[in-house]
Amino acid sequence: YAIQITHALNLLVRTSSEIEANITSVERINEYAELTPEAPWEIPDRKPPSYWPANGNIQIMDLSTRYRNNLQLVLKNLTIDIQSGEKIGIIGRTGSGKSSLCLTLFRIIEPTNGTIMIDNVDIRLIGVHDLRSKLTIIPQDAVIFAGTVRFNVDPFGHYSDTEIWHALELTHMKQRIAKMDDGLLHLLAEGGQNMSAGERQLLCLARALLRKSKIFILDEATAAIDMETDRLIQLTIRSAFKDATVLTIAHRLHTILDSNRILVLSNGCVEEFDEPMRLAANPNSAFAKLLENANIRPSDIPLYNSA
């Protein structure tokens, strides 16, 4: 009887755990069912031209947003005008609104007030697929799929081997891939576990290069890699993406020193937005103080990006 009672108690505990897990699953399903639906994937009568955006101009006017209706604003009355081909460095303390701005550009969170125009098109008036398919982002954690190098660089099979090798060459990955077994057909592990962090980011950069997007966003993409790989990524961006508008959200100041302009965010507001040399020349500017804290001298800022 003692053995039977022990078995029955074990069964009772296991069944109770399974019931609790099932209840949690139902709660999650209900939570997802009550979420506000995302904006339409496509709006047939509002599709932008196939060549949009042709220039990459971004106008942000009086933009405010929050993650949910009952939460505080994370962006407050932002007004920014970014010209075609500009390289913009975006910095600020944790919680200043850097990533929130990125999410708003992709309409992952919708503006509470204000407007974002890309090449004179209000992004709220078009389908989210038509918007997101025209923007390219490299996040801090590189997305690498289980599959071949070729599949990871060209998931939809739109490009030739020659084009892929050229993109790998521009991102300083050609020799590394050529040394792998089977080259472009070399199998990568899920998450790129058989590659270094820097190699994963460079591979993502090659993927982005093939798309030829006019607007390119790096969301702290170099925060977890070594300085040499960071240098290679910045070199590639300045050469291969010279005609694209590039927004670089950075933790390392060295990453954005050669930007055309620096956007400093604080508590969801624009604190400063100007050329790095001009900001560094003002000892009272937030950017100058950040440079001082990082032991970076104004003379370290490349002169060729100043007007």
Backbone bond lengths (Angstrom), bond angles and torsions (degrees), N, CA, C in turn:
res aa  C-N    CA-C-N  psi(-1)  N-CA   C-N-CA  omega(-1)  CA-C   N-CA-C  phi
1 Y - - - 1.462 - - 1.543 111.71 -
2 A 1.322 116.30 -38.19 1.467 119.85 -179.54 1.529 110.90 -60.72
3 I 1.365 116.02 -40.67 1.467 120.01 179.37 1.523 110.03 -66.09
4 Q 1.355 116.44 -41.09 1.456 120.50 179.97 1.536 111.41 -64.55
5 I 1.343 115.49 -41.38 1.460 119.40 179.15 1.530 110.77 -63.76
6 T 1.343 116.04 -42.67 1.472 120.50 178.69 1.527 110.73 -61.36
7 H 1.339 115.77 -43.86 1.470 120.30 178.55 1.523 110.93 -62.33
8 A 1.347 116.07 -42.04 1.467 120.54 -179.62 1.527 111.39 -64.89
9 L 1.333 116.79 -40.31 1.465 120.59 178.44 1.524 110.97 -65.22
10 N 1.335 115.88 -41.95 1.471 119.16 177.85 1.533 111.03 -61.28
11 L 1.331 114.78 -41.93 1.462 119.72 178.85 1.528 110.96 -64.47
12 L 1.330 115.97 -39.59 1.460 120.54 179.21 1.529 111.57 -63.69
13 V 1.335 116.14 -44.05 1.461 120.24 179.37 1.519 110.96 -64.15
14 R 1.351 116.38 -43.67 1.463 119.82 -179.38 1.530 111.08 -64.66
15 T 1.338 115.73 -42.17 1.467 119.63 179.36 1.524 111.26 -64.65
16 S 1.333 116.21 -39.71 1.470 120.45 178.72 1.524 110.54 -62.53
17 S 1.327 116.41 -41.40 1.472 120.29 178.83 1.521 111.38 -64.18
18 E 1.341 116.16 -40.55 1.460 119.74 179.35 1.524 111.28 -65.96
19 I 1.339 116.13 -40.10 1.464 119.96 178.43 1.531 110.45 -63.13
20 E 1.331 116.11 -43.21 1.466 120.52 179.58 1.521 110.97 -62.23
21 A 1.349 115.62 -41.34 1.466 119.29 178.64 1.519 111.37 -64.82
22 N 1.339 116.53 -39.09 1.468 120.15 179.11 1.523 111.41 -66.93
23 I 1.339 116.27 -37.74 1.466 120.02 177.88 1.527 110.11 -63.39
24 T 1.341 115.87 -42.16 1.464 120.11 177.58 1.521 110.90 -60.98
25 S 1.327 116.88 -39.74 1.465 120.61 178.84 1.523 111.13 -62.78
26 V 1.325 116.51 -42.26 1.469 120.52 178.60 1.530 110.20 -63.09
27 E 1.345 116.22 -41.11 1.462 119.93 178.58 1.521 111.07 -60.91
28 R 1.332 116.46 -41.08 1.470 119.64 179.54 1.522 111.17 -66.29
29 I 1.337 116.65 -39.83 1.463 119.78 178.37 1.524 110.21 -61.98
30 N 1.330 116.14 -43.99 1.468 119.69 177.48 1.525 111.42 -62.22
31 E 1.335 116.31 -39.87 1.460 120.19 179.51 1.527 110.67 -62.58
32 Y 1.345 116.51 -45.30 1.459 120.13 178.84 1.526 111.50 -65.36
33 A 1.346 116.74 -37.49 1.462 120.74 -179.22 1.519 111.62 -64.93
34 E 1.333 116.94 -27.54 1.469 120.98 -177.96 1.524 113.38 -90.78
35 L 1.349 116.66 -3.26 1.459 118.95 178.21 1.526 111.12 -65.27
36 T 1.315 115.66 146.43 1.466 120.36 176.03 1.524 109.30 -66.75
37 P 1.321 118.29 125.72 1.470 120.07 -178.79 1.521 111.92 -59.20
38 E 1.327 115.52 147.33 1.451 121.02 177.09 1.529 109.76 -70.22
39 A 1.310 115.28 158.89 1.464 120.46 177.54 1.531 109.81 -57.83
40 P 1.333 118.07 158.60 1.476 120.73 -178.53 1.519 112.60 -54.36
41 W 1.322 114.92 141.71 1.453 121.47 179.52 1.521 110.67 -62.96
42 E 1.318 115.86 -45.39 1.463 121.94 176.42 1.526 109.00 -140.84
43 I 1.331 116.34 147.18 1.458 122.15 174.65 1.526 106.54 -121.79
44 P 1.341 117.24 100.18 1.480 120.58 -170.10 1.520 114.36 -52.78
45 D 1.341 117.87 -40.64 1.462 118.47 -177.04 1.528 113.45 -85.48
46 R 1.343 116.32 4.96 1.467 119.87 177.98 1.525 111.92 -128.56
47 K 1.307 116.87 23.04 1.462 119.18 179.84 1.523 110.07 -69.28
48 P 1.339 117.29 131.04 1.464 119.27 176.61 1.527 110.22 -71.33
49 P 1.324 118.13 162.48 1.469 120.56 177.99 1.528 110.92 -58.68
50 S 1.311 116.46 153.92 1.460 121.03 -177.62 1.520 112.07 -61.53
51 Y 1.329 117.37 -26.99 1.465 120.96 -178.93 1.525 112.68 -86.98
52 W 1.328 117.67 -2.09 1.469 121.60 -179.97 1.534 109.79 -75.23
53 P 1.338 117.11 140.03 1.469 128.38 -11.20 1.523 110.79 -82.10
54 A 1.312 115.81 132.97 1.461 120.66 -177.84 1.518 112.18 -82.39
55 N 1.341 116.88 -25.16 1.460 120.77 -174.49 1.527 113.68 -114.61
56 G 1.326 117.28 -42.99 1.454 120.39 -178.26 1.516 113.83 95.45
57 N 1.341 117.41 23.55 1.461 120.33 174.53 1.532 109.65 -74.26
58 I 1.321 116.97 136.81 1.466 121.92 178.33 1.521 108.57 -126.10
59 Q 1.322 115.88 122.34 1.459 121.58 175.93 1.529 108.47 -117.76
60 I 1.317 115.77 118.76 1.463 121.93 177.18 1.517 107.26 -111.72
61 M 1.324 115.94 120.46 1.463 120.67 -172.78 1.520 110.86 -124.29
62 D 1.323 115.72 115.10 1.462 123.56 173.69 1.533 111.13 52.43
63 L 1.326 116.30 45.25 1.464 121.28 -173.69 1.525 111.70 -84.03
64 S 1.325 114.73 128.90 1.465 121.76 171.97 1.524 107.91 -133.89
65 T 1.324 116.47 146.25 1.456 119.30 178.62 1.513 110.45 -156.78
66 R 1.335 115.10 159.38 1.466 123.13 176.23 1.521 107.66 -142.78
67 Y 1.330 115.92 160.23 1.464 119.74 -177.23 1.525 112.39 -76.64
68 R 1.317 116.92 -34.06 1.462 121.59 175.17 1.521 108.52 -144.77
69 N 1.327 115.45 161.99 1.460 120.25 -173.65 1.521 113.27 -59.02
70 N 1.332 116.49 -33.55 1.466 119.22 -175.03 1.525 113.03 -92.95
71 L 1.324 117.92 8.58 1.456 121.58 -178.43 1.529 110.57 -105.47
72 Q 1.337 114.74 164.35 1.460 119.92 179.83 1.530 110.82 -72.09
73 L 1.313 115.13 158.92 1.461 120.58 176.88 1.520 109.82 -66.32
74 V 1.335 116.47 135.96 1.468 120.98 175.86 1.527 111.18 -100.49
75 L 1.327 117.08 -19.97 1.463 123.19 171.77 1.520 107.10 -128.84
76 K 1.342 116.15 135.79 1.466 119.76 -172.19 1.532 110.55 -131.17
77 N 1.308 114.79 106.61 1.476 121.90 171.27 1.533 112.81 54.19
78 L 1.334 116.57 45.85 1.463 120.61 178.32 1.526 110.12 -75.05
79 T 1.321 116.17 131.14 1.460 122.29 172.90 1.527 107.68 -130.77
80 I 1.335 115.69 112.88 1.466 121.85 -174.59 1.530 108.10 -139.58
81 D 1.310 116.56 137.82 1.464 121.79 176.55 1.527 108.18 -121.69
82 I 1.335 115.95 112.83 1.468 121.76 -177.31 1.522 108.51 -112.24
83 Q 1.318 115.50 124.97 1.458 120.99 -176.17 1.525 111.59 -85.74
84 S 1.312 115.07 158.80 1.459 121.79 179.25 1.529 111.07 -56.26
85 G 1.320 116.20 132.41 1.456 121.81 176.16 1.510 115.55 79.97
86 E 1.330 118.13 -0.99 1.460 120.06 179.53 1.526 110.85 -71.30
87 K 1.332 114.64 147.42 1.463 121.74 173.50 1.530 106.56 -107.88
88 I 1.323 115.75 111.45 1.459 122.28 -173.91 1.522 109.77 -109.94
89 G 1.319 116.74 123.88 1.458 121.78 173.57 1.519 109.35 -93.71
90 I 1.325 116.56 131.28 1.466 121.95 -178.04 1.522 108.62 -117.88
91 I 1.334 116.04 119.83 1.453 120.37 -177.63 1.525 109.50 -132.87
92 G 1.313 114.67 167.36 1.462 121.39 179.98 1.515 109.30 158.02
93 R 1.304 115.56 163.15 1.455 120.31 -179.67 1.525 110.40 -70.48
94 T 1.322 116.19 166.81 1.456 120.86 176.71 1.529 109.96 -56.89
95 G 1.335 115.91 130.69 1.454 120.22 -178.81 1.502 114.61 86.04
96 S 1.336 117.28 7.49 1.472 119.92 -177.73 1.525 112.57 -78.72
97 G 1.347 117.87 -16.37 1.453 120.82 177.88 1.514 114.99 114.03
98 K 1.329 117.76 8.94 1.474 121.05 -176.52 1.533 110.90 -62.07
99 S 1.321 116.65 -56.69 1.462 120.14 -178.45 1.521 111.64 -69.78
100 S 1.326 117.21 -29.82 1.472 120.21 177.34 1.525 110.31 -63.21
101 L 1.330 116.72 -37.86 1.460 120.53 176.64 1.521 110.74 -62.58
102 C 1.321 115.84 -41.27 1.460 121.10 178.11 1.531 110.60 -62.95
103 L 1.324 117.10 -45.50 1.469 121.44 179.62 1.524 111.49 -62.45
104 T 1.318 116.74 -34.66 1.460 120.77 -179.90 1.528 110.72 -71.64
105 L 1.319 117.16 -35.93 1.466 120.12 176.95 1.526 111.02 -61.02
106 F 1.343 116.44 -35.54 1.460 121.07 179.48 1.527 112.45 -88.99
107 R 1.333 116.67 0.20 1.465 123.41 -177.59 1.528 111.99 58.52
108 I 1.315 116.56 32.01 1.455 120.28 170.25 1.526 108.62 -74.20
109 I 1.322 116.50 -33.72 1.451 121.83 163.56 1.527 107.10 -120.43
110 E 1.319 115.89 140.52 1.457 120.79 -174.87 1.526 110.85 -92.22
111 P 1.322 117.62 147.31 1.466 120.24 177.06 1.526 111.81 -62.12
112 T 1.326 115.85 141.17 1.459 120.81 170.80 1.523 110.17 -80.18
113 N 1.323 114.88 -40.94 1.466 122.30 176.01 1.523 108.27 -142.25
114 G 1.305 115.50 163.01 1.454 119.95 173.70 1.523 113.70 89.84
115 T 1.326 114.37 -177.24 1.462 121.32 -171.99 1.522 110.28 -141.38
116 I 1.342 115.10 144.14 1.463 121.59 169.73 1.521 107.29 -118.86
117 M 1.320 115.92 121.07 1.462 121.89 178.78 1.528 108.78 -112.03
118 I 1.304 116.72 131.30 1.463 122.38 172.86 1.523 107.47 -118.77
119 D 1.304 115.94 115.26 1.470 121.58 -174.94 1.528 110.60 49.08
120 N 1.335 115.25 48.83 1.469 123.19 175.72 1.529 114.25 65.91
121 V 1.327 117.75 18.68 1.466 121.97 174.73 1.520 108.23 -112.65
122 D 1.328 117.43 124.57 1.456 122.85 176.78 1.527 107.78 -72.80
123 I 1.324 117.84 116.10 1.461 120.12 -172.86 1.526 112.67 -67.46
124 R 1.324 118.99 -16.20 1.462 120.58 177.11 1.526 112.29 -74.48
125 L 1.318 117.03 -17.33 1.460 120.71 -174.73 1.519 113.55 -93.43
126 I 1.334 117.38 -1.60 1.464 120.31 179.93 1.529 109.08 -118.15
127 G 1.323 116.45 164.58 1.456 121.17 179.18 1.524 111.43 -67.08
128 V 1.334 115.78 149.89 1.462 119.04 -177.02 1.532 111.71 -65.48
129 H 1.328 117.50 -30.07 1.463 118.91 177.44 1.521 110.62 -67.52
130 D 1.332 116.41 -42.35 1.466 119.93 178.92 1.517 111.43 -62.84
131 L 1.329 117.15 -30.04 1.466 121.30 176.90 1.526 111.04 -77.17
132 R 1.333 116.35 -57.57 1.468 120.79 -171.41 1.524 112.86 -65.69
133 S 1.332 116.30 -30.21 1.464 118.52 -179.95 1.522 112.26 -69.85
134 K 1.343 116.73 -13.91 1.464 120.68 -179.06 1.530 112.53 -100.07
135 L 1.323 117.04 -5.82 1.454 121.48 178.52 1.513 109.29 -109.68
136 T 1.312 116.54 150.18 1.470 121.26 178.00 1.521 108.81 -125.99
137 I 1.324 115.75 134.05 1.471 120.51 179.39 1.521 109.63 -132.05
138 I 1.323 115.16 142.58 1.463 121.51 169.58 1.523 106.63 -118.74
139 P 1.341 117.60 110.68 1.465 120.46 -179.01 1.520 111.33 -81.35
140 Q 1.317 115.19 177.70 1.464 119.79 179.98 1.523 111.51 -63.88
141 D 1.322 116.84 -40.30 1.462 121.74 178.20 1.521 108.63 -96.89
142 A 1.323 116.48 108.04 1.462 121.19 -176.69 1.526 110.70 -62.69
143 V 1.332 116.03 141.26 1.461 121.91 179.07 1.528 108.39 -96.63
144 I 1.331 115.08 109.67 1.468 121.66 178.01 1.529 107.75 -123.01
145 F 1.333 116.40 128.31 1.457 121.40 -178.20 1.530 110.28 -94.24
146 A 1.321 115.45 156.04 1.466 120.05 171.74 1.523 107.66 -71.07
147 G 1.301 116.69 114.60 1.463 121.03 -176.25 1.517 110.28 163.00
148 T 1.301 116.46 -169.39 1.453 120.81 -176.84 1.527 110.81 -77.08
149 V 1.330 114.64 163.83 1.466 119.88 174.28 1.524 109.50 -59.25
150 R 1.323 115.74 -42.03 1.465 119.70 -178.75 1.521 111.27 -60.51
151 F 1.337 116.95 -44.67 1.461 120.63 -179.98 1.522 111.12 -62.68
152 N 1.330 116.96 -37.04 1.459 119.94 -179.05 1.517 112.47 -70.98
153 V 1.325 116.66 -34.44 1.465 119.37 -179.95 1.525 110.65 -81.73
154 D 1.331 117.00 -33.86 1.466 122.06 -177.57 1.531 109.27 -133.92
155 P 1.346 118.09 75.68 1.465 121.19 -173.62 1.529 114.30 -60.55
156 F 1.335 117.80 -28.75 1.463 120.42 -175.66 1.529 113.12 -101.11
157 G 1.333 116.77 4.23 1.452 120.42 175.67 1.513 114.54 65.50
158 H 1.327 117.70 37.39 1.463 121.99 -177.03 1.524 113.47 -89.23
159 Y 1.324 117.99 -14.43 1.464 119.87 -169.27 1.525 111.24 -123.42
160 S 1.319 114.76 155.43 1.468 121.01 -179.67 1.523 110.38 -81.31
161 D 1.329 115.94 165.18 1.462 120.35 176.44 1.520 111.19 -59.33
162 T 1.325 116.63 -38.28 1.466 120.74 179.94 1.521 110.91 -60.32
163 E 1.348 116.29 -44.35 1.463 120.35 179.52 1.523 111.28 -65.42
164 I 1.333 116.41 -38.06 1.467 120.08 -179.86 1.526 110.59 -67.61
165 W 1.338 117.04 -44.03 1.467 119.69 178.37 1.527 110.68 -62.41
166 H 1.330 116.60 -36.13 1.471 119.89 178.73 1.527 110.47 -65.38
167 A 1.344 116.80 -41.98 1.462 120.34 177.68 1.525 110.87 -64.20
168 L 1.319 116.70 -39.29 1.468 120.38 178.11 1.524 111.07 -66.29
169 E 1.330 116.33 -35.07 1.463 119.93 177.76 1.529 110.76 -66.44
170 L 1.320 116.42 -43.27 1.463 120.57 -179.90 1.523 112.26 -65.73
171 T 1.329 116.70 -26.42 1.468 120.55 180.00 1.532 111.93 -100.24
172 H 1.335 116.59 14.58 1.466 122.61 174.24 1.533 112.76 62.82
173 M 1.342 116.44 31.07 1.468 120.91 179.34 1.526 113.02 -116.04
174 K 1.327 117.29 -0.83 1.459 119.84 -174.79 1.529 111.91 -62.29
175 Q 1.319 117.00 -47.87 1.467 119.84 -178.60 1.517 111.38 -64.83
176 R 1.320 116.61 -39.49 1.469 120.46 179.94 1.527 110.81 -62.59
177 I 1.326 118.08 -44.28 1.461 121.49 -178.93 1.526 110.27 -71.44
178 A 1.334 117.09 -37.89 1.460 120.90 -178.91 1.526 111.49 -62.54
179 K 1.335 117.27 -29.11 1.464 121.25 179.99 1.527 112.49 -81.25
180 M 1.331 117.12 -13.38 1.465 120.23 179.20 1.519 110.80 -74.00
181 D 1.314 115.61 153.50 1.461 119.93 174.16 1.522 109.29 -61.27
182 D 1.337 117.21 128.80 1.467 123.78 176.90 1.524 113.95 72.10
183 G 1.337 119.01 4.86 1.457 120.43 174.62 1.518 113.47 57.17
184 L 1.341 115.93 -119.91 1.469 120.15 -178.46 1.522 112.09 -64.68
185 L 1.315 117.59 -19.94 1.469 120.97 -179.33 1.525 112.18 -93.84
186 H 1.315 116.44 6.10 1.460 120.49 176.36 1.524 109.64 -63.54
187 L 1.332 116.48 134.33 1.461 121.37 -177.16 1.524 110.88 -84.04
188 L 1.326 115.51 131.67 1.461 122.31 176.25 1.526 109.60 -105.19
189 A 1.311 115.76 145.57 1.459 120.78 178.79 1.531 110.37 -76.73
190 E 1.318 115.49 159.58 1.469 120.30 176.80 1.520 110.12 -56.42
191 G 1.318 116.54 128.05 1.453 121.08 -178.47 1.514 113.52 78.25
192 G 1.349 117.12 3.84 1.458 120.29 179.42 1.508 113.62 66.86
193 Q 1.341 116.29 37.66 1.462 120.67 -176.04 1.525 112.86 -65.40
194 N 1.330 116.83 -20.69 1.464 119.36 177.69 1.532 111.57 -95.16
195 M 1.343 116.79 22.68 1.456 122.22 174.62 1.528 107.90 -133.86
196 S 1.326 115.71 158.72 1.459 119.35 175.82 1.525 109.66 -76.83
197 A 1.338 116.62 165.56 1.467 120.96 179.51 1.523 110.98 -60.07
198 G 1.339 116.33 -41.09 1.454 120.05 179.47 1.521 112.42 -65.36
199 E 1.334 117.18 -40.81 1.463 120.62 178.86 1.520 111.29 -65.07
200 R 1.315 116.72 -36.98 1.470 119.52 177.78 1.527 110.84 -62.85
201 Q 1.331 116.64 -42.51 1.457 119.49 179.98 1.529 111.35 -68.14
202 L 1.324 117.30 -38.73 1.466 120.08 178.23 1.527 111.26 -65.51
203 L 1.334 116.63 -35.25 1.466 120.24 177.04 1.534 110.19 -66.85
204 C 1.324 116.67 -40.48 1.465 120.36 175.64 1.523 111.04 -64.22
205 L 1.326 116.02 -34.39 1.455 120.34 177.99 1.528 110.37 -65.60
206 A 1.334 117.07 -39.05 1.463 120.78 176.53 1.529 110.46 -63.67
207 R 1.320 116.55 -39.78 1.474 121.01 176.63 1.527 110.41 -61.04
208 A 1.322 115.95 -43.63 1.465 120.32 179.66 1.523 111.04 -66.47
209 L 1.313 116.57 -37.74 1.464 121.21 -178.11 1.528 111.20 -62.38
210 L 1.331 116.66 -38.36 1.460 120.27 -179.77 1.526 112.07 -64.18
211 R 1.321 116.51 -31.30 1.472 119.99 -176.06 1.529 112.64 -72.13
212 K 1.332 116.28 -22.88 1.472 121.34 178.40 1.531 111.78 56.71
213 S 1.321 117.20 40.97 1.459 120.89 177.87 1.523 110.06 -69.12
214 K 1.328 116.14 149.01 1.463 120.74 177.43 1.524 111.78 -86.76
215 I 1.343 116.67 -13.82 1.462 120.61 177.70 1.519 108.20 -129.03
216 F 1.321 115.27 124.91 1.456 122.63 -171.00 1.523 108.38 -130.90
217 I 1.328 117.03 129.73 1.461 121.86 -175.03 1.527 109.84 -124.55
218 L 1.321 116.19 129.71 1.464 121.70 172.78 1.523 107.48 -112.92
219 D 1.332 116.09 113.97 1.466 121.09 -178.70 1.524 108.62 -99.55
220 E 1.343 115.97 86.67 1.464 123.49 -177.85 1.532 110.52 51.64
221 A 1.331 115.57 40.75 1.458 121.61 -175.35 1.523 113.05 -65.96
222 T 1.340 117.54 -22.19 1.462 120.20 -176.58 1.523 112.86 -107.76
223 A 1.334 116.85 11.84 1.465 119.78 -174.13 1.526 112.60 -66.77
224 A 1.354 117.42 -29.67 1.460 120.24 -173.34 1.523 112.98 -108.37
225 I 1.338 117.63 16.13 1.460 119.58 -177.95 1.522 109.79 -119.20
226 D 1.331 114.93 167.97 1.460 120.13 -176.41 1.528 110.56 -75.66
227 M 1.317 115.41 163.88 1.460 121.57 -174.73 1.531 112.47 -63.31
228 E 1.344 117.58 -34.77 1.456 120.55 -178.65 1.530 110.90 -66.79
229 T 1.356 116.71 -43.64 1.460 119.62 177.74 1.514 110.44 -67.15
230 D 1.312 116.72 -37.27 1.463 121.14 175.08 1.525 109.79 -57.48
231 R 1.331 116.17 -43.19 1.466 120.47 179.36 1.521 110.89 -63.11
232 L 1.337 117.41 -41.30 1.462 121.13 179.12 1.528 111.12 -63.66
233 I 1.323 116.18 -41.24 1.466 119.99 179.33 1.522 110.67 -63.83
234 Q 1.331 116.66 -45.28 1.465 119.85 -179.78 1.527 110.79 -64.96
235 L 1.339 116.80 -37.60 1.460 120.65 177.95 1.527 110.61 -63.00
236 T 1.328 116.32 -42.13 1.461 120.97 178.95 1.514 111.36 -64.28
237 I 1.317 116.52 -42.60 1.466 120.75 -179.05 1.524 110.44 -62.39
238 R 1.333 116.63 -42.88 1.467 120.04 -177.01 1.528 112.47 -71.19
239 S 1.332 117.37 -21.29 1.465 119.70 -178.92 1.531 111.35 -103.04
240 A 1.335 117.00 -59.92 1.468 120.64 -175.27 1.526 112.28 -70.91
241 F 1.341 117.57 -26.71 1.462 121.06 -179.04 1.536 111.52 -109.61
242 K 1.303 116.73 29.15 1.468 120.07 -173.79 1.525 112.63 -64.27
243 D 1.339 118.07 -26.18 1.461 121.03 -179.34 1.526 112.67 -95.39
244 A 1.327 117.41 -2.60 1.460 121.20 -178.21 1.526 110.44 -97.02
245 T 1.306 115.74 155.04 1.459 121.46 172.03 1.529 107.48 -84.01
246 V 1.321 116.93 122.93 1.468 121.43 -174.16 1.525 109.77 -119.48
247 L 1.318 115.93 124.19 1.459 122.13 175.06 1.522 107.36 -109.17
248 T 1.329 116.16 118.56 1.462 121.19 -177.49 1.514 109.98 -113.84
249 I 1.333 115.65 108.88 1.465 121.32 173.48 1.521 106.24 -86.59
250 A 1.325 116.71 118.78 1.462 119.40 -168.61 1.513 112.29 -130.49
251 H 1.319 114.09 148.14 1.466 121.92 170.63 1.526 109.29 -97.60
252 R 1.339 115.96 -38.44 1.454 120.99 177.50 1.523 109.81 -85.82
253 L 1.306 115.91 125.41 1.462 119.44 -179.72 1.521 112.03 -66.27
254 H 1.343 116.71 -32.35 1.469 119.71 179.92 1.532 110.85 -57.40
255 T 1.334 116.48 -29.17 1.453 121.03 -176.26 1.523 112.26 -65.23
256 I 1.325 117.42 -30.29 1.463 119.68 -171.96 1.540 112.63 -116.44
257 L 1.325 118.40 11.22 1.467 120.37 -177.55 1.524 112.76 -62.39
258 D 1.345 117.72 -32.54 1.462 119.60 -177.52 1.524 112.04 -95.91
259 S 1.350 117.05 19.58 1.465 120.56 174.77 1.525 109.84 -69.19
260 N 1.328 116.07 155.56 1.467 119.91 175.24 1.520 110.84 -67.06
261 R 1.335 115.68 -40.93 1.458 120.19 177.18 1.532 109.95 -143.50
262 I 1.322 114.43 155.57 1.464 121.54 -179.88 1.531 108.63 -114.88
263 L 1.329 115.09 128.48 1.463 121.10 174.84 1.527 108.08 -105.29
264 V 1.320 116.61 116.71 1.463 122.17 177.75 1.522 107.89 -103.27
265 L 1.332 116.28 119.46 1.459 121.55 178.69 1.524 109.93 -103.98
266 S 1.322 116.00 145.82 1.460 121.84 177.74 1.522 108.64 -147.30
267 N 1.326 115.92 119.09 1.473 121.52 179.53 1.524 112.46 52.94
268 G 1.325 116.22 38.76 1.455 120.95 176.67 1.510 114.83 81.27
269 C 1.331 118.16 6.36 1.461 122.19 -178.61 1.531 110.41 -118.89
270 V 1.341 115.60 156.89 1.460 120.67 174.19 1.522 108.13 -77.35
271 E 1.326 116.45 114.86 1.460 120.14 176.84 1.522 110.85 -89.36
272 E 1.337 115.38 -41.47 1.467 120.54 178.73 1.519 108.86 -150.29
273 F 1.326 116.05 148.78 1.466 120.82 175.46 1.520 108.13 -155.22
274 D 1.347 114.94 99.90 1.461 118.79 -176.22 1.529 108.38 -163.82
275 E 1.334 115.24 178.83 1.460 120.65 177.35 1.525 109.59 -65.75
276 P 1.335 117.25 144.36 1.469 119.43 -176.11 1.519 114.02 -59.51
277 M 1.340 118.16 -37.68 1.466 119.97 -179.54 1.523 111.59 -65.59
278 R 1.316 116.31 -38.87 1.467 119.70 179.08 1.517 111.24 -67.00
279 L 1.323 116.51 -41.20 1.464 119.76 178.74 1.520 110.48 -66.78
280 A 1.340 116.04 -41.75 1.464 119.41 -178.44 1.531 111.56 -66.96
281 A 1.339 116.54 -27.50 1.471 119.87 -179.12 1.524 112.42 -73.80
282 N 1.322 116.58 -15.13 1.468 120.84 178.99 1.530 109.21 -98.96
283 P 1.322 118.55 106.16 1.472 120.16 -175.80 1.526 113.82 -63.25
284 N 1.329 116.64 -16.42 1.463 120.16 -179.77 1.526 112.98 -91.70
285 S 1.335 117.62 -3.36 1.456 119.79 -178.29 1.525 110.54 -76.45
286 A 1.313 115.42 151.24 1.467 120.85 178.68 1.523 110.65 -63.09
287 F 1.340 116.71 -37.64 1.459 120.53 -179.76 1.520 110.94 -64.68
288 A 1.347 117.27 -42.29 1.466 120.90 178.71 1.531 111.06 -61.33
289 K 1.317 116.41 -38.23 1.463 119.79 179.26 1.524 111.55 -69.10
290 L 1.330 116.59 -36.58 1.461 119.88 176.25 1.526 110.86 -65.56
291 L 1.337 116.32 -40.03 1.467 120.01 176.36 1.519 110.85 -60.79
292 E 1.314 116.11 -43.16 1.462 120.34 -179.29 1.526 110.91 -63.50
293 N 1.336 116.57 -41.43 1.465 120.31 179.46 1.527 111.92 -65.89
294 A 1.337 116.14 -28.28 1.462 121.02 -179.56 1.530 111.97 -93.64
295 N 1.326 116.86 6.04 1.471 122.19 -179.41 1.526 112.28 57.96
296 I 1.323 114.90 39.66 1.464 121.45 177.10 1.526 108.32 -108.46
297 R 1.306 116.01 128.21 1.460 120.93 -179.74 1.524 110.75 -89.95
298 P 1.325 118.26 149.51 1.472 120.55 175.61 1.526 112.59 -54.50
299 S 1.323 117.11 -29.36 1.468 119.78 179.49 1.528 111.99 -68.55
300 D 1.338 118.05 -14.46 1.463 121.15 177.71 1.524 111.99 -78.60
301 I 1.332 117.90 -11.66 1.456 122.00 -178.89 1.523 108.86 -80.56
302 P 1.338 118.55 125.32 1.475 120.42 179.34 1.520 111.13 -59.19
303 L 1.320 116.48 132.94 1.465 121.26 -177.14 1.515 112.60 -76.56
304 Y 1.345 117.73 -22.74 1.460 119.15 -171.62 1.513 113.56 -71.62
305 N 1.359 118.24 -10.10 1.455 118.23 178.02 1.516 112.42 -98.54
306 S 1.306 117.37 1.48 1.446 119.66 177.96 1.522 109.34 -92.83
307 A 1.335 115.00 143.88 1.465 119.27 -178.78 1.516 109.77 -76.80
